[in-house]
């Protein structure tokens, strides 16, 4: 292995390989069923691939516009208007991104400056804080408290300061599956009213909400929409996480700043996949039916664990199920997750990985975006301990 002659002064000295990579590699090494990383083990519909291949054959293979092809931005605008009664201009307020993670990093880079503070909610998805720290910002941690993982808005108020530049919200929430209610958006609007705070709303699981609950999008709340960068993902909606295509909604003046960074850190997103998705989106049932599709998978997986010693927590959205294992072992969650992978043959994510201080409630996150055969096999193993 070659040794560099330069000693890097790391911007992220405390950051190593993500827990998702670690657990997926361990699952592969052990031949375990991988319920750790959040991706489906089934294919999207062939018509999506056919639409994409058609665009390639028709010669749509060169650079698209920086903001995304008009066909896709128009389709996004139509979907958002139908879903949230919110009108976004396709030319100045909608941008197609190389997945949600790029969109989130770009938004943080565009608005957060050295010394600014960004409020995040723990357990916090792992890409937020490194992005904040890369641009010189400081993460301020609010708690989503076990076991229902609801926000404490009084705590958020206490964290606000003249240095507060951004609040990042994630609903439906990864990793907990909790969902913000309409009153939560009203409280957020009250707290940010009259400030220069930007709300970054990670809504990639917007169409995966259960039990008849309606997703409360920042786009559908007029006061918050005026200060929000709203991020979503086609990867989660259409079972194509590897395509890495998402989008951002924002008021024109905010979007202008977002695009200043976007054009230089990715510029644009591959043309034929954008066109394939635009055609596929014409049938609204493909995203409107997603909640029922995944609710059935949630119920199937929960039935697999009914006679186990895991304690299932509420799951109101996303395709992740949390389970407490205190009745099984008193190990730290990372140790238990490794033991479960090696000895039982099922990989999951320890929830302490989503806390900056390693808080450990002895909870694991399982992904149920899998075929029933996969979930049944995992359930059989999990019931055996």
Beta strands, then each sheet from edge to edge (+ up, - down):
strand 1: 33-34
strand 2: 94-97
strand 3: 117-122
strand 4: 138-145
strand 5: 150-151
strand 6: 164-170
strand 7: 198-202
strand 8: 228-233
strand 9: 246-249
strand 10: 311-312
strand 11: 320-324
strand 12: 346-347
strand 13: 349-350
strand 14: 363-367
sheet 1: 1+ 12+
sheet 2: 2+ 9- 8+ 7+ 6+ 3+ 4+ 5-
sheet 3: 10+ 11- 14+ 13-
end
